[in-house]
Amino acid sequence: MMAKESEIKKELLKQMDKNSVEETDVGVNSARKIIEKYKAQLRRLKWITAISWLVTILYFVAMHILKDILFDGSIGNFLTEDEFWLVSHSDTGLKVLIVIAVLLSYLIYSKSRTLTTLQVCARLANIEEYLKKISQGE
């Protein structure tokens, strides 16, 4: 009875090893697709973040110049209602742009870390596949 159970266990292990090698091949190919997808997303995100920082800097410079012009041209340091509205809301707009740029920068960081983890997992899967092929060859 024990001999039969042992043989059944060995046969099941062999079948599991065969199935896991096939799944690993599929897993490696799908992992490559996922990694390429993440790389493309990361490239797009880097461009979007760079543009958001550029817009933030340009907005800051433009508002600074505009405020200098308004305060120099105002009579008796009094602003019109439109000028006052522009000055009071320009700082809020700058804060919003900075928050967006910072959040995008953090998103780049987290996507980059995820991509690195995926690459490590794919390499480990390749090593696992290689070791299984070596063990089956012996």
Phi, psi and omega in degrees: 000315180295325180295319178295317179297320179296318178295320179296318178299314180298318180295318178296319178297320178297316179296320178295320178297318178297314180295321183291327177294317179296317179295325180295320178300315178294319180297322180293317179294318179290327177296321178297319178296318180295318180296317178296322177297315178296321178298317179296317178297320180294321177298314179298317181296323177297318179295315180298319180293317178298318179294321180294321176293321178296316178297320179298314180294316179296320178297316180299312181296315181296317180292324178296315179296317181296319178295320177298318180295317181294316182287330177285327184269353182283144181274119178064028180060028175256134179257148173288172182296318179294320179294320179296317178299317181296315181293317184290327182268346180293325178292323178295317178299320179295318179298319179296316179297321178295317179298317178298315180296320179293317178298319177295323177296319177294323178297322175299314180301312183291322177296321179295318178296319178296318179298317178298318178297318178297321179295320178296317179297319179295319178295320177296323177295322177296319178296317179299316179298316180297317179294323178293321178294321178294317182292329179283332180287338182277000000 
